[in-house]
Amino acid sequence: MSKGVNRELNRTPASVADRIVAEVGSWPEVEIAPHRFGGVEFRLGRRELGHLHGDRIADLPFPRRVRDQLVAAGRARPHHVLPDSGWVTFPIGGGDGVEPAIELFRLAYERARSARSRGAHARIPGSERGGDAQGGDSPV
């Protein structure tokens, strides 16, 4: 057996969390940091997209309406600590849970980008002084 083949056979597959971190962390402007309650969190600017507790669960914040839709569709569960909030918990449960977890993070990411874009429109020069919001140098 060649050395290259032997190395491939001895290679440890990436953990579930590593696979999620690699994907979500590759999206534009996403920052990865330790989460204050353990695990790793993903942020877009000041907004938390969600966090992982090892390979076991992902917790993500959504507006209550979206949380209710995700729970009703069976895509997530009410948050394991704050069940009456907009937060959801997704039990990853191994390799089969990687793609559905990434889909939830993608939803949180797209919502955050959309909110950020709306916020940028609100900061168009002149708009805070009651000026013409269509004029000037738009940041978008």
NURO-524589 format. One record per residue: x negated, y, z of N, C-alpha, C in turn; residue number from 1. Coordinates in Angstrom, 1 decimal, decimal comma. Each point is the difference from the previous one (the first is absolute). Example, Ala and Ser with C-alpha at 12.3 -4.5 7.8 and 13.67 -1.06 7.14 Angstrom:
  n.east  n.north    n.up  ca.east  ca.north   ca.up  c.east  c.north    c.up    k
   -13,2     -5,7     7,8      0,9       1,2     0,0    -0,9      1,2     0,0    1
     0,4      1,1    -0,7     -0,9       1,1     0,0     0,8      1,1     0,8    2
END
This chain:
  n.east  n.north    n.up  ca.east  ca.north   ca.up  c.east  c.north    c.up    k
    -0,8     -1,2     0,0      0,8       1,2     0,0    -0,9      1,2     0,0    1
     0,3      1,0    -0,8     -0,8       1,2    -0,1     0,3      0,9     1,3    2
    -1,0      0,9     0,2      0,2       0,9     1,2     1,2      0,9    -0,1    3
     0,3      0,5    -1,2      1,2       0,8    -0,2     1,3     -0,7     0,4    4
     0,1     -1,2    -0,5      1,2      -0,8     0,3     0,1     -0,2     1,5    5
    -1,1     -0,4     0,6      0,0      -0,3     1,5     0,4      1,3     0,8    6
    -0,5      1,1    -0,4      0,4       1,3     0,7     1,5      0,2    -0,1    7
     0,6     -0,3    -1,2      1,4       0,2    -0,2     0,8     -0,9     0,9    8
    -0,4     -1,3     0,2      0,7      -0,9     0,8    -0,1      0,3     1,5    9
    -1,1      0,7     0,4     -0,2       0,3     1,4     0,6      1,4     0,3   10
     0,5      0,7    -1,0      0,5       1,4     0,2     1,3     -0,1     0,8   11
     0,1      0,8     1,0      1,3       0,1     0,8     0,9      1,0    -0,7   12
     1,3     -0,5    -0,3      0,9       0,9    -0,6     0,3      1,2     0,9   13
     0,3      1,1    -0,7      0,3       1,3     0,7     1,3     -0,3     0,9   14
     0,0      0,6     1,2      1,1      -0,1     0,8     1,2      0,7    -0,6   15
     1,2     -0,3     0,5      1,2       0,7    -0,4    -0,1      1,5     0,2   16
    -0,5      0,4     1,1     -0,2       1,4     0,3    -1,0      0,6    -0,9   17
    -1,1     -0,7    -0,3     -1,0       0,5    -0,9     0,5      0,3    -1,4   18
     0,9     -0,9    -0,4      0,6       0,1    -1,4     0,9      1,3     0,0   19
     0,8      0,2     1,0      0,9       1,1     0,1    -0,8      1,3     0,1   20
    -1,0      0,0     0,8     -0,9       1,2     0,2    -0,6      0,4    -1,3   21
    -0,5     -1,0    -0,7     -0,7       0,2    -1,3     0,9      0,7    -1,0   22
     1,3     -0,5    -0,1      0,9       0,5    -1,0     0,5      1,4     0,4   23
     0,5      0,1     1,2      0,6       1,3     0,4    -1,1      1,1     0,1   24
    -1,2     -0,4     0,5     -1,1       0,9     0,1    -0,5      0,5    -1,4   25
     0,4     -0,7    -1,0     -0,5       0,4    -1,4     0,9      1,1    -0,6   26
     1,1      0,3     0,6      0,9       0,9    -0,6    -0,5      1,5     0,3   27
     0,2      0,9    -1,0     -0,5       1,3     0,1     0,4      0,7     1,4   28
    -1,0      0,5     0,6      0,1       0,9     1,2     0,4     -0,8     1,3   29
     0,1     -1,3    -0,1      0,3      -0,8     1,2    -1,2     -0,1     0,9   30
     0,1      0,3     1,3     -1,0      -0,1     0,9     0,3     -1,2     1,0   31
    -1,0     -0,7     0,3      0,1      -1,2     0,9    -0,7      0,4     1,3   32
     0,6     -0,3     1,2     -0,6       0,3     1,3     0,5     -1,0     1,0   33
    -0,7     -0,1     1,1      0,6      -0,9     1,1     1,3      0,6     0,5   34
     0,9     -0,9     0,3      1,3       0,5     0,5    -0,1      0,1     1,5   35
     0,7      0,9     0,6     -0,1       0,3     1,5     0,5     -1,2     0,8   36
     0,8     -0,8    -0,5      0,5      -1,2     0,8    -0,7     -1,3    -0,5   37
    -1,1      0,1    -0,7     -0,7      -1,1    -0,6     0,4     -0,2    -1,4   38
    -0,9     -0,7    -0,7      0,2      -0,2    -1,4    -0,5      1,1    -0,9   39
     0,5      0,1    -1,2     -0,5       1,0    -0,9     1,2      0,8    -0,6   40
    -0,2      1,3    -0,2      1,1       0,8    -0,5    -0,4      0,6    -1,3   41
     1,1      0,3    -0,8     -0,2       0,7    -1,3     0,7      1,3     0,1   42
    -0,7      1,1    -0,5      0,5       1,3     0,0    -0,1      0,7    -1,4   43
     0,9      0,8    -0,3      0,0       0,9    -1,1     0,0      1,4     0,6   44
    -1,1      0,7     0,1      0,0       1,2     0,7     0,2     -0,2     1,5   45
     1,0      0,7     0,5      0,3      -0,1     1,5     1,1     -1,1     0,2   46
     0,5     -0,5    -1,1      1,2      -0,9     0,1    -0,5     -1,5     0,0   47
     0,4     -0,7     1,1     -0,3      -1,4     0,0     1,0     -0,8    -0,9   48
    -0,6     -0,8    -0,8      0,7      -0,9    -0,9     0,5     -1,3     0,7   49
    -0,8     -0,3     1,0      0,3      -1,2     0,7    -1,3     -0,6     0,6   50
     0,1     -1,1     0,7     -1,2      -0,6     0,5     0,2     -1,6     0,1   51
    -1,2     -0,6     0,1      0,0      -1,5     0,1    -0,5     -0,4     1,4   52
     0,6     -1,0     0,5     -0,4      -0,6     1,3    -0,6     -1,4    -0,5   53
    -1,3      0,1    -0,3     -0,7      -1,2    -0,5     0,7     -0,6    -1,3   54
     0,0     -1,3     0,0      0,6      -0,7    -1,2     1,5     -0,3     0,3   55
     0,5      0,4     1,2      1,3      -0,4     0,4     1,2      0,9    -0,5   56
    -0,1      1,3     0,3      1,1       0,9    -0,3    -0,4      1,3    -0,6   57
     0,9      0,6    -0,8     -0,2       1,4    -0,4     1,2      0,8     0,5   58
    -0,3      1,2     0,5      1,0       0,9     0,5    -0,1      1,3    -0,9   59
     1,2      0,4    -0,5      0,1       1,1    -0,9     1,1      1,0     0,4   60
    -0,2      1,3    -0,1      1,1       0,9     0,3     0,7      0,4    -1,2   61
     1,3      0,1     0,1      0,9       0,4    -1,1     1,1      0,8     0,6   62
     0,7      0,8    -0,8      1,3       0,6     0,5     0,9     -1,1     0,4   63
     0,9      0,3     0,9      0,9      -1,0     0,5     0,8     -0,7    -1,1   64
     0,5      0,8    -0,9      0,8      -0,5    -1,2    -0,8     -1,0    -0,8   65
    -1,3      0,3    -0,2     -0,8      -1,0    -0,8    -0,3     -1,2     0,8   66
    -0,3      0,2     1,3     -0,2      -1,1     0,9     1,2     -1,0     0,0   67
     1,2      0,6     0,1      1,2      -0,8     0,0     0,2     -0,8    -1,3   68
    -0,4      0,6    -1,1      0,1      -0,7    -1,3    -1,0     -1,1    -0,1   69
    -1,2      0,2     0,5     -1,1      -1,0     0,0     0,4     -1,2     0,9   70
     0,6      0,3     1,2      0,4      -1,1     0,9     1,2     -0,7    -0,6   71
     1,0      0,7    -0,6      1,1      -0,7    -0,6    -0,4     -0,9    -1,1   72
    -1,0      0,4    -0,8     -0,5      -0,8    -1,1    -0,9     -1,1     0,4   73
    -0,3     -0,1     1,3     -0,9      -1,1     0,4    -1,5      0,3    -0,3   74
    -0,3      1,2    -0,3     -1,4       0,3    -0,4    -0,9      0,4     1,2   75
     0,7      0,3     1,2     -0,7       0,3     1,2     0,9     -0,2     1,2   76
    -0,5      0,1     1,2      0,8      -0,1     1,2    -0,1      1,3     0,7   77
     1,0      0,2     0,9     -0,1       1,2     0,9    -1,4     -0,1     0,7   78
    -0,5      1,2     0,3     -1,3       0,0     0,7     0,0     -0,8     1,3   79
    -1,1     -0,7     0,2     -0,1      -0,9     1,2     0,0      0,7     1,3   80
    -0,3      1,3     0,1      0,0       0,7     1,2     1,1      1,1     0,0   81
     0,2      0,6    -1,1      0,9       1,1    -0,2     1,1     -0,3    -1,0   82
     0,9     -1,0     0,4      1,0      -0,5    -1,0     1,0      1,0    -0,4   83
     0,2      1,1     0,7      1,0       1,0    -0,3    -0,5      1,2    -0,7   84
    -1,3     -0,2    -0,5     -0,6       1,1    -0,7     0,0     -0,3    -1,5   85
    -0,7      0,9    -0,8     -0,1      -0,3    -1,4    -1,1     -0,9    -0,3   86
    -0,8     -0,4     0,9     -1,1      -0,9    -0,2     0,5     -1,4    -0,3   87
    -0,8     -0,7    -0,8      0,3      -1,4    -0,3    -1,3     -0,9     0,3   88
     0,3     -1,2     0,3     -1,1      -1,0     0,1     0,1     -1,0    -1,0   89
    -1,1     -0,4    -0,7      0,0      -1,0    -1,0    -0,9     -1,1     0,5   90
     0,6     -1,2     0,3     -0,9      -1,1     0,5    -0,7     -0,6    -1,3   91
    -1,3      0,1     0,0     -0,7      -0,3    -1,2     0,0     -1,5    -0,2   92
    -0,3     -0,8     1,0      0,1      -1,4    -0,1    -0,9     -0,8    -1,0   93
    -1,2      0,5    -0,2     -0,9      -0,7    -0,9     0,0      0,7    -1,4   94
    -0,7     -0,7    -0,9     -0,3       0,5    -1,4     1,2      0,3    -0,8   95
     1,2     -0,7     0,3      1,2       0,3    -0,8     0,6      1,4     0,4   96
    -0,4      0,5     1,1      0,5       1,3     0,5    -0,8      1,2    -0,5   97
    -1,2     -0,2    -0,7     -0,8       1,1    -0,4     0,7      0,9    -1,0   98
     0,5     -0,6    -1,0      0,7       0,8    -1,1     1,2      0,8     0,6   99
     0,9     -0,7     0,7      1,1       0,8     0,6    -0,4      1,1     0,9  100
    -1,1     -0,2     0,8     -0,5       1,0     0,9    -0,5      1,2    -0,9  101
    -0,8     -0,3    -1,0     -0,5       1,0    -0,9     1,1      0,8    -0,6  102
     1,1     -0,7    -0,4      1,1       0,7    -0,6     0,6      1,0     1,0  103
     0,1     -0,3     1,3      0,5       0,9     1,0    -0,9      1,2     0,2  104
    -1,3     -0,3     0,0     -1,0       1,1     0,1     0,1      0,9    -1,3  105
     0,2     -0,6    -1,1      0,2       0,8    -1,3     1,2      0,9     0,1  106
     1,1     -0,5     0,6      1,2       0,8     0,2    -0,3      1,2     0,9  107
    -0,7     -0,3     1,1     -0,3       1,1     1,0    -1,0      1,0    -0,7  108
    -0,9     -0,5    -0,8     -1,0       0,9    -0,7     0,7      0,9    -1,0  109
     0,9     -0,6    -0,8      0,7       0,8    -1,0     0,9      1,1     0,6  110
     0,7     -0,4     1,1      0,8       1,0     0,7    -0,9      1,1     0,6  111
    -1,1     -0,3     0,5     -0,9       1,0     0,6    -0,6      0,9    -1,1  112
    -0,3     -0,6    -1,2     -0,5       0,8    -1,1     1,1      1,0    -0,5  113
     1,2     -0,5     0,0      1,1       0,8    -0,5     0,3      1,1     1,0  114
    -0,1     -0,3     1,3      0,2       1,1     1,0    -1,1      1,0     0,0  115
    -1,2     -0,5    -0,3     -1,2       0,9    -0,1     0,2      1,0    -1,2  116
     0,5     -0,6    -1,1      0,2       0,8    -1,2     1,1      1,1     0,3  117
     1,1     -0,4     0,6      1,0       1,0     0,4    -0,5      1,0     0,9  118
    -0,9     -0,3     0,9     -0,6       0,9     0,9    -0,9      1,0    -0,8  119
    -0,7     -0,5    -1,0     -0,9       0,9    -0,8     0,8      1,0    -0,7  120
     1,2     -0,4    -0,5      0,9       0,9    -0,7     0,5      1,1     0,9  121
     0,2     -0,3     1,3      0,4       1,0     0,9    -1,1      1,0     0,4  122
    -1,2     -0,3    -0,3     -1,2       0,8     0,3    -0,5      0,8    -1,3  123
     0,8      0,1    -1,0     -0,4       0,8    -1,2    -0,2      1,4     0,4  124
    -1,1      0,6    -0,4     -0,3       1,4     0,4     1,1      0,9    -0,3  125
     0,3      0,9     1,0      1,1       0,9    -0,2     1,3     -0,5     0,6  126
     0,2     -1,3     0,1      1,3      -0,5     0,5     0,2      0,3     1,5  127
    -1,1      0,1     0,8      0,1       0,3     1,4     0,4      1,4     0,3  128
    -0,3      0,9    -1,0      0,3       1,4     0,1     1,3      0,4    -0,8  129
     0,8     -1,1    -0,4      1,2       0,3    -0,7    -0,3      0,4    -1,5  130
    -1,2     -0,2    -0,5     -0,3       0,3    -1,3     0,5     -1,0    -1,0  131
    -0,4      0,1    -1,3      0,4      -0,9    -1,0    -0,7     -1,3     0,1  132
     0,7     -1,0     0,4     -0,6      -1,3     0,2    -0,4     -0,6    -1,4  133
     0,4      0,5    -1,1     -0,4      -0,6    -1,3    -1,3      0,7    -0,5  134
    -0,3      1,2     0,6     -1,2       0,7    -0,5    -1,2     -0,4     0,7  135
    -1,1      0,6    -0,4     -1,3      -0,2     0,7    -0,6     -1,3    -0,4  136
    -1,1     -0,4     0,7     -0,7      -1,2    -0,3     0,6     -1,2     0,9  137
     0,7     -0,8    -0,7      0,6      -1,2     0,7    -1,0     -1,0     0,3  138
     0,0     -0,6     1,2     -1,0      -1,1     0,3     0,4     -1,3    -0,7  139
     1,1     -0,1    -0,7      0,4      -1,3    -0,6    -0,1      0,1    -1,5  140
END
